[in-house]
């Protein structure tokens, strides 16, 4: 139970920090930074199928 709460807080703190930084009224261009980047799908390599033939 504690590990899930710890994981949520570890993930939530950077998100809260990013939201507070991006909500500064001085810079209206920060809305572009908050958009999700689709490049995350490119980072994952394609699954390689390895055919293992049993040796009799």
Secondary structure by P-SEA (a helix, b strand, c coil): caaaaaaaaaaaaaaaaaaaaaacccccccccccccccccccccccbbbbbbbbcc
